[in-house]
Amino acid sequence: MTEEARAINSDLAFYIKRLRVPRLGDHLDRVTRQAAEEDWSYEEFLTALLESEVFARDQTALERRIKRARFPSRAKTLETFDFTYQTSVRKQVLLHLASMRFLELGHNVIFLGPPGTGKTHLSIALGLKACHAGHTVLFLSAVQMITQLLEAQEKDSLREVLNQLFKPDLLIIDEVGYIPFGRPAANLFFQIVNGRYERGSTIISSNRAFSGWGEIFGGDVVVAAAMIDRLVHHAEIISLKGSSYRLKGKEALADSVAKNS
C-alpha cells in the first residue's frame, strides 16, 4: 500500500469513527486491499464497503430477534427435522409455511399429536424462519404463559403483560394440554387468543385433540369452544402421528434386552 493510500485509509477510518459505523472500520482494510488488487472503481469500492455494513447490521438485528424470542433450542430447524421418520407430516406443507405467507395474513398454525412426534421442533423451526424474515417472535410454554398472567393479575399489571403477548408478529405457545388449568387460567388464555385474533399469528402445539380442550381448561367447554373457534378460523391444522422420536431405536433395544434376560 502506498503512502497516499495509507493516508486515505487513515482519513476513512477517522470519518468512519466520527459517523459511528464501527463495522465499516472492521472491514476497511480487507475491502481496500481487494479494491486495489482488482482495480475497482470508486463506486464498486463504496458499494462493497456499505454492503459489509448492511450485512453486519442485519446479522446483529437477527441475533437480537432470536435472543428475544427465547427459543429453548436454535438447533431445531426444518433442515434438521427427520421427515423420513415422521411421515404423517408432508414436507411440502412445512416448506409452504416457511415462506411466512401465513404470518403476513395473520393466520395460525396448530400442531396436534402425541408427545415426541415433533410438534415443538416444528414450532421452533417456523419461529426461526420468522426471525430470519424480519418478524418479531416470542416462544413460551402454556404453563409459562399462564404463570406470567396469573402473577400479573395478582400485581395489577395484567394489561401490561397482555400487551406484551399481543405485540409479537408471531406468538408460539408450546405444550398446551400437558398440565390442566383452572377456570381463571382458561379465561386468561382466552384473552390472549381473542386479543390476537386476526391481528397476529399464533402457533400452538398440543398433545390433546380439540375434543379434550374443555377438560384442559377447567371443564369450561364454552370458553374452550370459543377459543378453538377463533384459533381455527384462519389456521393450518397439522396432525402428527406415530411414536416418539426420542424413543427411536430404543424400543427394539428394550425388546432385545427383555428376550435375553
Secondary structure by P-SEA (a helix, b strand, c coil): ccaaaaaaaaaaaaaaaaacaaaaaaaaaaaaaaaaaacccaaaaaaaaaaaaaaaaaaaaaaaaaaaacccccccccccccccccccccaaaaaaaaaccccccbbbbbbbccccccaaaaaaaaaaaaaaabbbbbbbcaaaaaaaaaaaaaacaaaaaaaaaacccbbbbcccccccccaaaaaaaaaaaaaacccbbbbbbbcccccccccccccaaaaaaaaaaaaacccbbbbbbcccccccaaaaaaaaaaaac
